[in-house]
Every structure is written in structure tokens, then in C-alpha cells.
Amino acid sequence: MTGRKRHVVVDTLGLLLAVAVHAASIQDRDGAKLALAKLIGRFPRLAVIWADGGYAGALLAWALATGGWAIELVKKPAGAAAFAVLPKRWIVERTFAWLGRCRRLSKDYEALPATSEAWIHVAMIHFMLKRLAPR
């Protein structure tokens, strides 16, 4: 069984800006480049991207050189051994939770990564339409 990783870039409301789905054998920093490359030229006001500590390394310099984005790593507070809610990190985790509520995305049913990306877009469109609908 092959695995998949999903990288999403969201705004501060948790709404999708870019998504990249790839094989689990690709390292997170390289997978993040796939998602960030989709942002080039699309969001000129985007200046800072908050990311998990796993994205440290050459990705920081690449993002600054390629898109002019400063990546700020959100890390656990020093000395925290137990679970801690990290500022800014919960935003993307909430988006993953929203996507997990979509039955088609609850498991990896798709054969192609591009199909998985398309279903993530469809799920977010559905989510946004539900928010816009009058109650």
C-alpha cells in the first residue's frame, strides 16, 4: 500500500490557497515546495507563512528567494513535554479537520494525486458555499 501526504497553504481563516498531494516517500520540505510553487504570482500581499518545525532547512531560503515569503516556524515552547496548543498551527489543523469530515477525503480512495487535489478543492468549495448560505 502506498501512502500519501497532503500539504495545504491556508489563509488566517483556514480557507485554502494551495494544495499539493504527493507520495509519502517525498520529504515534507520538498513537498512544501510543490504547494508553495502554486502560489507564485497569485497572492502579491502574502509576505509571511507560518509553518511547522518540520519544514526547517533549505525551504526557508527557497521560499524567500522564489516568492519573497518569510517562513516563520511555529515550535513547541521550550520545556513543554505534554500536548500544547500552538499559536497559528491550529488554523491549518482545523482545515484538515474540515477536510476529514468530507467522506470522500476520510480515506485515500484516489489513484492519482491530482484527483485527490481536485477533491480537496471540491470539499473546500462546498464548505465555503455552506458558510455563505443564509440560515
TIMI-2910 file (N, C-alpha, C, CB; in pm, 1 decimal, decimal comma, always signed):
<rs>
+----------+----------+----------+----------+----------+----------+----------+----------+----------+----------+----------+----------+------+
!      n_x !      n_y !      n_z !     ca_x !     ca_y !     ca_z !      c_x !      c_y !      c_z !     cb_x !     cb_y !     cb_z ! resn !
+----------+----------+----------+----------+----------+----------+----------+----------+----------+----------+----------+----------+------+
!    +85,2 !   -118,1 !     +0,0 !     +0,0 !     +0,0 !     +0,0 !    +89,3 !   +123,9 !     +0,0 !    -96,7 !     +0,1 !   +123,0 !  Met !
!    +62,0 !   +214,5 !    -88,0 !   +139,6 !   +337,8 !    -94,3 !    +71,6 !   +444,1 !    -10,1 !   +156,0 !   +385,9 !   -240,4 !  Thr !
!   +150,9 !   +533,2 !    +45,0 !    +97,4 !   +640,2 !   +127,7 !    +99,1 !   +772,5 !    +54,5 !   +175,5 !   +651,5 !   +256,6 !  Gly !
!    +24,3 !   +865,1 !   +108,4 !    +16,9 !   +999,4 !    +50,8 !    +36,5 !  +1102,9 !   +159,5 !   -117,6 !  +1021,6 !    -20,8 !  Arg !
!    +85,4 !  +1217,1 !   +120,7 !    +93,3 !  +1332,8 !   +209,2 !    +19,4 !  +1447,1 !   +143,0 !   +241,4 !  +1371,8 !   +240,1 !  Lys !
!    -47,8 !  +1524,3 !   +225,9 !   -119,7 !  +1642,6 !   +178,5 !    -55,3 !  +1765,2 !   +240,2 !   -271,7 !  +1635,4 !   +214,0 !  Arg !
!    -20,3 !  +1860,0 !   +155,8 !    +31,1 !  +1987,9 !   +202,8 !    -69,5 !  +2093,7 !   +160,5 !   +175,2 !  +2018,2 !   +145,7 !  His !
!   -116,3 !  +2171,7 !   +256,3 !   -209,7 !  +2279,3 !   +223,7 !   -152,7 !  +2411,1 !   +273,2 !   -349,7 !  +2253,0 !   +286,0 !  Val !
!   -180,1 !  +2514,4 !   +196,7 !   -149,4 !  +2650,7 !   +237,5 !   -284,6 !  +2717,9 !   +253,4 !    -55,5 !  +2726,8 !   +132,7 !  Val !
!   -309,0 !  +2771,3 !   +373,0 !   -437,8 !  +2833,8 !   +402,3 !   -415,2 !  +2976,3 !   +449,9 !   -516,1 !  +2752,6 !   +508,5 !  Val !
!   -522,3 !  +3056,8 !   +439,8 !   -514,9 !  +3192,2 !   +495,0 !   -544,7 !  +3186,9 !   +643,9 !   -613,7 !  +3288,0 !   +422,6 !  Asp !
!   -554,5 !  +3302,6 !   +708,1 !   -573,9 !  +3304,7 !   +853,6 !   -713,3 !  +3259,2 !   +894,4 !   -548,6 !  +3444,1 !   +907,3 !  Thr !
!   -806,2 !  +3249,3 !   +799,3 !   -938,7 !  +3195,7 !   +827,6 !   -944,7 !  +3044,8 !   +808,0 !  -1041,7 !  +3262,9 !   +739,7 !  Leu !
!   -838,3 !  +2987,9 !   +752,6 !   -835,3 !  +2844,8 !   +727,3 !   -884,5 !  +2807,4 !   +589,2 !   -916,7 !  +2774,0 !   +829,2 !  Gly !
!   -904,5 !  +2906,7 !   +502,8 !   -951,9 !  +2880,2 !   +366,7 !   -834,0 !  +2849,5 !   +275,5 !  -1032,4 !  +3000,4 !   +312,1 !  Leu !
!   -855,1 !  +2757,7 !   +186,0 !   -749,1 !  +2701,4 !   +102,7 !   -692,0 !  +2801,9 !     +3,0 !   -801,2 !  +2581,1 !    +28,4 !  Leu !
!   -560,4 !  +2812,6 !     -0,9 !   -490,8 !  +2890,7 !   -102,8 !   -423,5 !  +2799,2 !   -203,8 !   -387,3 !  +2983,6 !    -38,3 !  Leu !
!   -362,9 !  +2691,3 !   -154,8 !   -295,1 !  +2595,8 !   -243,3 !   -290,1 !  +2460,3 !   -175,8 !   -151,9 !  +2644,0 !   -279,2 !  Ala !
!   -284,7 !  +2355,9 !   -257,6 !   -275,5 !  +2219,8 !   -206,2 !   -182,4 !  +2140,0 !   -296,5 !   -416,1 !  +2152,8 !   -197,6 !  Val !
!   -107,6 !  +2049,6 !   -234,5 !    -23,3 !  +1956,8 !   -309,3 !    -34,7 !  +1820,4 !   -242,6 !   +126,3 !  +2005,7 !   -314,7 !  Ala !
!    -61,5 !  +1719,2 !   -322,1 !    -68,3 !  +1581,4 !   -274,5 !    +41,5 !  +1504,5 !   -346,3 !   -210,5 !  +1517,1 !   -299,9 !  Val !
!   +118,7 !  +1427,8 !   -271,5 !   +229,2 !  +1353,2 !   -331,7 !   +253,4 !  +1224,8 !   -254,4 !   +357,6 !  +1438,5 !   -335,6 !  His !
!   +342,3 !  +1143,9 !   -304,5 !   +376,1 !  +1017,0 !   -239,8 !   +440,8 !  +1043,5 !   -104,6 !   +470,3 !   +932,8 !   -329,1 !  Ala !
!   +417,5 !   +954,1 !    -11,0 !   +471,1 !   +969,5 !   +123,6 !   +623,7 !   +956,9 !   +126,6 !   +408,8 !   +866,4 !   +216,1 !  Ala !
!   +682,4 !   +905,1 !    +21,2 !   +827,5 !   +889,6 !    +17,7 !   +900,8 !  +1022,0 !     -3,3 !   +865,8 !   +792,9 !    -91,5 !  Ser !
!   +828,7 !  +1126,1 !    -41,7 !   +890,1 !  +1257,6 !    -62,0 !   +894,9 !  +1329,5 !    +72,9 !   +810,4 !  +1342,3 !   -168,4 !  Ile !
!  +1008,2 !  +1388,3 !   +103,8 !  +1026,0 !  +1457,5 !   +231,0 !   +935,1 !  +1580,3 !   +238,6 !  +1173,3 !  +1498,6 !   +249,7 !  Gln !
!   +892,9 !  +1615,5 !   +358,6 !   +799,6 !  +1726,4 !   +378,0 !   +849,8 !  +1857,5 !   +319,0 !   +772,4 !  +1744,9 !   +524,6 !  Asp !
!   +977,2 !  +1886,9 !   +336,6 !  +1030,7 !  +2013,6 !   +284,0 !  +1020,4 !  +2020,2 !   +132,3 !  +1176,8 !  +2031,6 !   +326,6 !  Arg !
!  +1040,2 !  +1907,5 !    +65,0 !  +1028,0 !  +1905,2 !    -80,5 !   +881,6 !  +1911,5 !   -123,0 !  +1094,3 !  +1779,3 !   -137,8 !  Asp !
!   +793,9 !  +1847,5 !    -47,8 !   +651,2 !  +1853,2 !    -76,7 !   +595,0 !  +1992,3 !    -57,3 !   +576,4 !  +1755,6 !    +10,2 !  Gly !
!   +646,6 !  +2063,3 !    +42,0 !   +601,7 !  +2200,6 !    +65,1 !   +636,1 !  +2289,9 !    -53,5 !   +664,5 !  +2256,7 !   +193,3 !  Ala !
!   +747,3 !  +2263,6 !   -118,4 !   +783,7 !  +2341,6 !   -236,8 !   +678,6 !  +2325,8 !   -346,8 !   +922,1 !  +2298,7 !   -289,0 !  Lys !
!   +621,4 !  +2205,8 !   -358,3 !   +517,4 !  +2182,8 !   -458,4 !   +394,7 !  +2269,3 !   -430,6 !   +477,8 !  +2034,4 !   -461,5 !  Leu !
!   +357,8 !  +2280,6 !   -303,4 !   +241,7 !  +2363,2 !   -266,8 !   +273,8 !  +2511,6 !   -281,3 !   +197,0 !  +2332,8 !   -122,3 !  Ala !
!   +390,3 !  +2552,4 !   -235,4 !   +427,1 !  +2693,4 !   -241,9 !   +447,0 !  +2741,3 !   -385,1 !   +553,0 !  +2717,7 !   -162,0 !  Leu !
!   +492,6 !  +2652,2 !   -472,6 !   +512,4 !  +2690,0 !   -613,7 !   +380,4 !  +2730,7 !   -678,7 !   +576,0 !  +2573,4 !   -692,5 !  Ala !
!   +269,4 !  +2677,1 !   -627,8 !   +138,8 !  +2712,6 !   -683,5 !    +94,5 !  +2853,0 !   -642,5 !    +34,6 !  +2611,3 !   -639,6 !  Lys !
!   +163,0 !  +2912,6 !   -547,1 !   +128,4 !  +3046,3 !   -500,1 !   +199,4 !  +3156,9 !   -577,1 !   +160,6 !  +3058,5 !   -354,3 !  Leu !
!   +301,5 !  +3121,2 !   -652,6 !   +384,1 !  +3221,9 !   -719,0 !   +298,2 !  +3308,2 !   -811,3 !   +498,2 !  +3154,8 !   -798,8 !  Ile !
!   +302,4 !  +3438,6 !   -786,6 !   +229,5 !  +3535,2 !   -868,9 !    +80,5 !  +3544,9 !   -840,5 !   +248,0 !  +3501,4 !  -1010,7 !  Gly !
!    +28,7 !  +3468,1 !   -745,0 !   -116,3 !  +3466,9 !   -721,3 !   -160,5 !  +3553,2 !   -604,2 !   -161,9 !  +3326,9 !   -697,9 !  Arg !
!    -77,2 !  +3568,5 !   -503,6 !   -114,5 !  +3642,8 !   -383,3 !     -4,5 !  +3743,8 !   -351,2 !   -138,1 !  +3546,3 !   -262,8 !  Phe !
!     -7,1 !  +3859,5 !   -416,2 !   +103,5 !  +3954,5 !   -400,9 !   +118,3 !  +4010,3 !   -259,4 !    +84,8 !  +4068,2 !   -496,5 !  Pro !
!    +10,6 !  +4008,9 !   -178,3 !    +18,7 !  +4061,8 !    -42,5 !    +71,8 !  +3959,3 !    +57,6 !   -117,3 !  +4109,9 !     +1,8 !  Arg !
!    +86,4 !  +3836,4 !    +14,6 !   +135,7 !  +3730,9 !   +103,6 !   +283,2 !  +3755,0 !   +133,5 !   +114,9 !  +3590,1 !    +40,5 !  Leu !
!   +314,8 !  +3775,4 !   +260,5 !   +452,8 !  +3804,3 !   +298,3 !   +508,2 !  +3703,4 !   +398,3 !   +462,0 !  +3943,5 !   +356,2 !  Ala !
!   +423,6 !  +3654,5 !   +490,7 !   +468,6 !  +3564,6 !   +595,4 !   +387,7 !  +3436,1 !   +589,9 !   +456,7 !  +3631,0 !   +733,9 !  Val !
!   +456,4 !  +3324,0 !   +600,6 !   +391,4 !  +3193,2 !   +603,8 !   +434,0 !  +3125,5 !   +733,1 !   +428,8 !  +3105,7 !   +477,5 !  Ile !
!   +335,2 !  +3084,2 !   +812,7 !   +365,2 !  +3009,3 !   +934,8 !   +368,7 !  +2861,7 !   +900,2 !   +260,2 !  +3038,1 !  +1047,3 !  Trp !
!   +466,8 !  +2792,5 !   +951,1 !   +483,3 !  +2651,2 !   +918,5 !   +528,6 !  +2572,7 !  +1040,6 !   +583,6 !  +2633,7 !   +804,3 !  Ala !
!   +508,3 !  +2443,6 !  +1033,4 !   +551,2 !  +2350,8 !  +1136,5 !   +703,8 !  +2344,5 !  +1139,1 !   +490,7 !  +2210,5 !  +1112,9 !  Asp !
!   +759,2 !  +2306,8 !  +1252,0 !   +904,4 !  +2296,0 !  +1265,1 !   +967,4 !  +2195,2 !  +1171,1 !   +939,1 !  +2260,1 !  +1404,5 !  Gly !
!   +888,4 !  +2100,9 !  +1119,0 !   +939,9 !  +2001,2 !  +1025,8 !   +979,3 !  +2057,9 !   +890,3 !   +838,4 !  +1894,7 !  +1006,2 !  Gly !
!   +942,1 !  +2181,9 !   +865,1 !   +974,4 !  +2244,5 !   +737,3 !  +1100,2 !  +2329,4 !   +743,3 !   +859,3 !  +2329,0 !   +691,4 !  Tyr !
!  +1178,3 !  +2316,0 !   +848,4 !  +1301,8 !  +2393,6 !   +862,8 !  +1403,9 !  +2350,2 !   +758,1 !  +1360,4 !  +2377,2 !  +1004,9 !  Ala !
!  +1504,3 !  +2430,6 !   +740,4 !  +1612,3 !  +2394,4 !   +649,4 !  +1613,8 !  +2481,3 !   +525,2 !  +1600,7 !  +2249,4 !   +609,8 !  Gly !
!  +1649,4 !  +2418,4 !   +414,0 !  +1666,7 !  +2490,1 !   +287,7 !  +1536,4 !  +2551,0 !   +235,5 !  +1724,2 !  +2396,8 !   +183,7 !  Ala !
!  +1422,2 !  +2501,2 !   +282,5 !  +1293,5 !  +2555,0 !   +237,6 !  +1279,7 !  +2702,7 !   +270,7 !  +1178,9 !  +2477,3 !   +300,6 !  Leu !
!  +1334,0 !  +2745,0 !   +384,3 !  +1323,1 !  +2884,6 !   +426,0 !  +1388,9 !  +2977,5 !   +324,8 !  +1386,1 !  +2904,1 !   +563,9 !  Leu !
!  +1509,1 !  +2943,8 !   +282,9 !  +1580,9 !  +3025,3 !   +183,9 !  +1514,3 !  +3015,8 !    +47,6 !  +1728,0 !  +2981,3 !   +173,7 !  Ala !
!  +1466,3 !  +2897,2 !    +11,7 !  +1398,8 !  +2879,3 !   -117,3 !  +1273,7 !  +2965,9 !   -126,2 !  +1361,9 !  +2731,6 !   -138,7 !  Trp !
!  +1193,5 !  +2966,7 !    -20,0 !  +1069,3 !  +3045,1 !    -19,9 !  +1098,7 !  +3193,8 !    -30,9 !   +987,9 !  +3017,1 !   +107,1 !  Ala !
!  +1201,5 !  +3240,1 !    +38,7 !  +1236,9 !  +3381,4 !    +33,2 !  +1286,5 !  +3420,4 !   -105,4 !  +1343,0 !  +3413,7 !   +137,8 !  Leu !
!  +1368,9 !  +3334,3 !   -165,8 !  +1423,3 !  +3363,9 !   -299,0 !  +1318,2 !  +3349,4 !   -408,6 !  +1541,1 !  +3272,3 !   -329,0 !  Ala !
!  +1230,9 !  +3251,9 !   -397,8 !  +1134,0 !  +3222,6 !   -503,7 !  +1012,6 !  +3313,9 !   -499,5 !  +1088,9 !  +3079,4 !   -493,9 !  Thr !
!   +952,4 !  +3326,4 !   -383,3 !   +828,1 !  +3403,0 !   -374,6 !   +836,0 !  +3526,6 !   -289,0 !   +721,2 !  +3317,3 !   -322,9 !  Gly !
!   +949,9 !  +3547,9 !   -223,9 !   +962,5 !  +3662,0 !   -134,6 !   +889,3 !  +3642,7 !     -2,8 !   +911,6 !  +3785,1 !   -202,3 !  Gly !
!   +862,9 !  +3516,8 !    +33,4 !   +789,6 !  +3486,2 !   +156,4 !   +887,2 !  +3454,3 !   +268,6 !   +692,5 !  +3368,1 !   +134,5 !  Trp !
!   +859,4 !  +3511,0 !   +384,8 !   +934,8 !  +3475,1 !   +504,8 !   +857,3 !  +3364,0 !   +574,5 !   +956,5 !  +3599,5 !   +600,2 !  Ala !
!   +923,4 !  +3253,0 !   +598,8 !   +857,9 !  +3142,2 !   +667,5 !   +897,2 !  +3148,8 !   +814,8 !   +897,0 !  +3003,9 !   +604,1 !  Ile !
!   +794,5 !  +3160,1 !   +899,7 !   +816,2 !  +3159,0 !  +1044,3 !   +774,5 !  +3021,5 !  +1096,7 !   +735,6 !  +3274,4 !  +1115,7 !  Glu !
!   +865,7 !  +2955,6 !  +1164,1 !   +838,3 !  +2822,5 !  +1216,5 !   +768,6 !  +2833,0 !  +1351,7 !   +968,5 !  +2740,8 !  +1228,9 !  Leu !
!   +659,8 !  +2758,1 !  +1366,0 !   +584,9 !  +2753,5 !  +1491,0 !   +631,6 !  +2627,9 !  +1564,4 !   +427,5 !  +2752,6 !  +1466,3 !  Val !
!   +700,2 !  +2649,3 !  +1675,8 !   +757,3 !  +2537,6 !  +1750,5 !   +695,8 !  +2530,1 !  +1889,5 !   +910,3 !  +2551,2 !  +1760,3 !  Lys !
!   +709,2 !  +2412,3 !  +1951,1 !   +664,9 !  +2394,5 !  +2089,2 !   +745,8 !  +2485,1 !  +2180,8 !   +678,5 !  +2246,6 !  +2133,1 !  Lys !
!   +681,0 !  +2535,3 !  +2286,1 !   +757,8 !  +2613,1 !  +2384,9 !   +865,3 !  +2525,8 !  +2450,1 !   +663,5 !  +2671,9 !  +2493,6 !  Pro !
!   +976,5 !  +2585,3 !  +2480,9 !  +1086,5 !  +2510,9 !  +2543,7 !  +1039,8 !  +2452,6 !  +2676,8 !  +1210,6 !  +2602,6 !  +2565,1 !  Ala !
!  +1067,1 !  +2326,3 !  +2697,8 !  +1031,3 !  +2260,6 !  +2822,0 !   +890,9 !  +2201,8 !  +2824,8 !  +1045,3 !  +2356,1 !  +2932,5 !  Gly !
!   +815,7 !  +2214,4 !  +2718,3 !   +680,4 !  +2157,7 !  +2713,4 !   +689,5 !  +2012,5 !  +2671,3 !   +588,8 !  +2237,5 !  +2615,9 !  Ala !
!   +657,5 !  +1923,7 !  +2763,8 !   +665,1 !  +1780,4 !  +2734,4 !   +530,3 !  +1726,0 !  +2689,1 !   +713,9 !  +1703,3 !  +2857,2 !  Ala !
!   +422,6 !  +1783,0 !  +2738,1 !   +288,2 !  +1735,0 !  +2704,6 !   +232,9 !  +1811,3 !  +2584,1 !   +193,1 !  +1750,2 !  +2825,9 !  Ala !
!   +110,5 !  +1777,0 !  +2547,9 !    +43,4 !  +1843,6 !  +2437,0 !    +25,3 !  +1991,3 !  +2467,9 !    -92,4 !  +1777,8 !  +2408,0 !  Phe !
!    +50,6 !  +2074,0 !  +2369,2 !    +29,1 !  +2218,1 !  +2384,1 !    -31,8 !  +2270,8 !  +2255,9 !   +162,0 !  +2292,7 !  +2417,4 !  Ala !
!   -135,1 !  +2353,1 !  +2268,3 !   -193,8 !  +2416,7 !  +2150,9 !    -96,8 !  +2524,2 !  +2104,9 !   -335,9 !  +2476,8 !  +2181,8 !  Val !
!    -52,7 !  +2512,4 !  +1981,6 !    +45,3 !  +2606,9 !  +1929,8 !    -25,1 !  +2719,3 !  +1855,5 !   +146,0 !  +2536,1 !  +1837,6 !  Leu !
!    +15,7 !  +2843,1 !  +1880,2 !    -47,2 !  +2954,2 !  +1808,9 !    -22,5 !  +2941,4 !  +1658,6 !     +6,2 !  +3089,6 !  +1861,0 !  Pro !
!   -121,6 !  +2973,6 !  +1581,6 !   -119,6 !  +2969,9 !  +1434,2 !   -125,8 !  +2828,3 !  +1378,2 !     +5,2 !  +3038,6 !  +1382,6 !  Lys !
!    -73,4 !  +2730,3 !  +1448,6 !    -72,4 !  +2593,0 !  +1398,8 !   -214,0 !  +2534,8 !  +1395,7 !    +19,2 !  +2505,5 !  +1485,6 !  Arg !
!   -299,2 !  +2574,4 !  +1487,7 !   -434,3 !  +2520,5 !  +1494,6 !   -515,9 !  +2558,8 !  +1371,9 !   -503,9 !  +2569,1 !  +1620,7 !  Trp !
!   -477,1 !  +2665,6 !  +1303,4 !   -553,5 !  +2709,8 !  +1185,9 !   -550,9 !  +2603,2 !  +1077,3 !   -497,5 !  +2842,6 !  +1131,1 !  Ile !
!   -433,8 !  +2552,8 !  +1044,4 !   -424,5 !  +2450,8 !   +940,1 !   -479,0 !  +2317,4 !   +989,3 !   -279,4 !  +2434,6 !   +893,8 !  Val !
!   -461,9 !  +2289,7 !  +1118,5 !   -517,6 !  +2165,0 !  +1172,7 !   -669,9 !  +2166,5 !  +1165,8 !   -471,4 !  +2143,7 !  +1318,6 !  Glu !
!   -730,4 !  +2282,7 !  +1187,7 !   -875,0 !  +2296,1 !  +1175,3 !   -917,8 !  +2270,8 !  +1030,9 !   -921,0 !  +2436,0 !  +1221,7 !  Arg !
!   -840,1 !  +2320,2 !   +934,5 !   -872,2 !  +2296,5 !   +793,2 !   -865,2 !  +2147,7 !   +762,2 !   -776,0 !  +2374,9 !   +700,9 !  Thr !
!   -764,2 !  +2078,1 !   +813,5 !   -756,4 !  +1933,4 !   +792,8 !   -876,2 !  +1862,7 !   +855,7 !   -625,6 !  +1877,8 !   +851,3 !  Phe !
!   -923,0 !  +1912,2 !   +969,0 !  -1042,0 !  +1854,1 !  +1031,9 !  -1165,8 !  +1875,3 !   +943,6 !  -1064,8 !  +1916,2 !  +1172,1 !  Ala !
!  -1178,4 !  +1993,4 !   +885,4 !  -1290,3 !  +2019,4 !   +793,9 !  -1284,2 !  +1923,7 !   +675,5 !  -1288,1 !  +2166,5 !   +744,4 !  Trp !
!  -1164,5 !  +1905,2 !   +621,5 !  -1149,4 !  +1815,2 !   +507,4 !  -1179,2 !  +1671,3 !   +548,0 !  -1007,6 !  +1825,6 !   +449,0 !  Leu !
!  -1143,7 !  +1634,0 !   +669,9 !  -1168,8 !  +1498,9 !   +718,1 !  -1317,0 !  +1467,3 !   +731,6 !  -1101,2 !  +1479,0 !   +850,1 !  Gly !
!  -1400,6 !  +1570,0 !   +742,4 !  -1545,2 !  +1549,1 !   +752,2 !  -1606,8 !  +1514,6 !   +617,0 !  -1612,5 !  +1673,2 !   +809,3 !  Arg !
!  -1531,6 !  +1539,8 !   +510,4 !  -1577,7 !  +1503,3 !   +376,2 !  -1553,9 !  +1352,9 !   +358,5 !  -1502,9 !  +1587,3 !   +264,0 !  Cys !
!  -1659,8 !  +1280,2 !   +331,8 !  -1649,7 !  +1134,6 !   +326,0 !  -1548,9 !  +1086,3 !   +222,8 !  -1784,4 !  +1075,3 !   +295,8 !  Arg !
!  -1542,8 !  +1153,4 !   +110,9 !  -1451,1 !  +1112,6 !     +4,3 !  -1304,8 !  +1131,0 !    +46,6 !  -1479,5 !  +1192,9 !   -123,7 !  Arg !
!  -1279,8 !  +1223,5 !   +139,1 !  -1142,7 !  +1250,8 !   +182,5 !  -1107,1 !  +1181,4 !   +313,4 !  -1122,6 !  +1399,3 !   +197,5 !  Leu !
!  -1203,1 !  +1111,2 !   +373,8 !  -1175,9 !  +1046,9 !   +501,5 !  -1071,3 !   +936,5 !   +488,2 !  -1304,2 !   +990,0 !   +559,5 !  Ser !
!  -1064,2 !   +877,4 !   +371,5 !   -960,9 !   +778,3 !   +340,1 !   -905,4 !   +812,8 !   +203,0 !  -1017,8 !   +631,0 !   +343,5 !  Lys !
!   -795,0 !   +752,2 !   +168,9 !   -732,3 !   +781,9 !    +39,9 !   -786,0 !   +686,3 !    -65,4 !   -577,5 !   +771,6 !    +49,2 !  Asp !
!   -896,7 !   +724,5 !   -128,6 !   -959,7 !   +639,2 !   -229,3 !   -902,6 !   +660,2 !   -369,2 !  -1108,3 !   +664,4 !   -231,6 !  Tyr !
!   -838,1 !   +771,6 !   -391,2 !   -798,9 !   +810,9 !   -527,0 !   -670,7 !   +742,6 !   -572,8 !   -781,4 !   +961,2 !   -534,5 !  Glu !
!   -663,7 !   +713,4 !   -702,0 !   -544,5 !   +650,8 !   -759,1 !   -438,1 !   +754,4 !   -793,2 !   -581,3 !   +570,9 !   -883,8 !  Ala !
!   -481,9 !   +874,0 !   -829,8 !   -388,3 !   +977,9 !   -872,8 !   -384,5 !  +1093,3 !   -772,6 !   -426,7 !  +1030,2 !  -1012,1 !  Leu !
!   -265,9 !  +1147,7 !   -746,7 !   -257,9 !  +1263,9 !   -658,0 !   -338,5 !  +1383,3 !   -708,9 !   -113,6 !  +1304,6 !   -640,3 !  Pro !
!   -343,8 !  +1402,0 !   -838,9 !   -420,1 !  +1514,1 !   -895,0 !   -569,0 !  +1500,5 !   -864,3 !   -398,7 !  +1522,8 !  -1046,7 !  Ala !
!   -619,2 !  +1379,1 !   -861,1 !   -759,4 !  +1357,4 !   -826,8 !   -783,0 !  +1390,6 !   -680,0 !   -801,0 !  +1211,9 !   -856,7 !  Thr !
!   -690,7 !  +1354,2 !   -594,0 !   -701,7 !  +1389,6 !   -452,8 !   -703,2 !  +1540,9 !   -434,3 !   -586,5 !  +1327,9 !   -373,2 !  Ser !
!   -616,3 !  +1609,9 !   -506,8 !   -614,4 !  +1756,3 !   -500,2 !   -747,6 !  +1814,7 !   -545,9 !   -500,1 !  +1812,4 !   -586,0 !  Glu !
!   -803,3 !  +1759,3 !   -653,2 !   -931,7 !  +1808,4 !   -703,5 !  -1042,3 !  +1790,1 !   -599,7 !   -969,2 !  +1736,2 !   -833,6 !  Ala !
!  -1043,5 !  +1676,4 !   -531,5 !  -1145,2 !  +1652,4 !   -429,4 !  -1128,2 !  +1744,2 !   -308,8 !  -1140,8 !  +1507,6 !   -384,5 !  Trp !
!  -1005,4 !  +1780,1 !   -278,1 !   -982,9 !  +1877,5 !   -170,4 !  -1040,8 !  +2012,7 !   -210,7 !   -830,9 !  +1890,8 !   -137,9 !  Ile !
!  -1020,9 !  +2051,7 !   -336,0 !  -1079,2 !  +2177,3 !   -384,8 !  -1232,1 !  +2171,9 !   -379,3 !  -1032,3 !  +2206,2 !   -529,2 !  His !
!  -1289,6 !  +2060,8 !   -422,0 !  -1435,7 !  +2045,5 !   -419,6 !  -1487,3 !  +2053,9 !   -275,9 !  -1478,0 !  +1910,7 !   -484,1 !  Val !
!  -1419,7 !  +1989,5 !   -183,1 !  -1462,4 !  +1992,4 !    -43,2 !  -1456,6 !  +2133,9 !    +13,3 !  -1375,2 !  +1898,7 !    +41,1 !  Ala !
!  -1353,8 !  +2209,0 !    -20,3 !  -1343,7 !  +2346,2 !    +30,2 !  -1447,4 !  +2437,6 !    -35,8 !  -1202,3 !  +2401,3 !     +6,3 !  Met !
!  -1477,6 !  +2415,0 !   -162,2 !  -1583,8 !  +2492,0 !   -227,9 !  -1716,8 !  +2465,2 !   -158,3 !  -1593,3 !  +2456,1 !   -379,1 !  Ile !
!  -1743,7 !  +2339,0 !   -129,9 !  -1866,5 !  +2301,9 !    -58,8 !  -1871,9 !  +2368,5 !    +78,6 !  -1876,1 !  +2148,7 !    -43,9 !  His !
!  -1759,4 !  +2365,6 !   +149,1 !  -1752,9 !  +2426,9 !   +281,4 !  -1780,7 !  +2577,1 !   +274,0 !  -1615,8 !  +2401,6 !   +344,8 !  Phe !
!  -1719,5 !  +2644,6 !   +177,9 !  -1738,9 !  +2789,8 !   +165,6 !  -1881,6 !  +2823,4 !   +124,8 !  -1640,7 !  +2848,3 !    +63,6 !  Met !
!  -1942,1 !  +2743,0 !    +37,9 !  -2080,7 !  +2767,1 !     -1,8 !  -2175,7 !  +2749,5 !   +115,9 !  -2120,5 !  +2673,3 !   -115,5 !  Leu !
!  -2149,0 !  +2651,6 !   +201,8 !  -2230,2 !  +2633,4 !   +320,6 !  -2220,5 !  +2753,8 !   +413,7 !  -2188,3 !  +2507,3 !   +393,6 !  Lys !
!  -2104,3 !  +2812,6 !   +421,6 !  -2085,8 !  +2932,4 !   +504,4 !  -2160,2 !  +3053,5 !   +446,9 !  -1936,4 !  +2964,6 !   +517,6 !  Arg !
!  -2167,3 !  +3061,1 !   +315,1 !  -2234,5 !  +3175,0 !   +251,0 !  -2385,7 !  +3163,8 !   +250,1 !  -2186,0 !  +3189,7 !   +110,3 !  Leu !
!  -2435,3 !  +3043,2 !   +259,7 !  -2580,2 !  +3021,0 !   +251,0 !  -2651,4 !  +3087,1 !   +369,4 !  -2612,0 !  +2869,2 !   +247,1 !  Ala !
!  -2764,9 !  +3153,0 !   +343,2 !  -2838,9 !  +3214,0 !   +452,8 !  -2898,5 !  +3105,8 !   +541,6 !  -2949,4 !  +3306,9 !   +399,3 !  Pro !
!  -2905,3 !  +3135,8 !   +668,4 !  -2956,9 !  +3036,8 !   +763,6 !  -3098,0 !  +3065,7 !   +800,6 !  -2872,5 !  +3032,2 !   +887,8 !  Arg !
+----------+----------+----------+----------+----------+----------+----------+----------+----------+----------+----------+----------+------+
</rs>
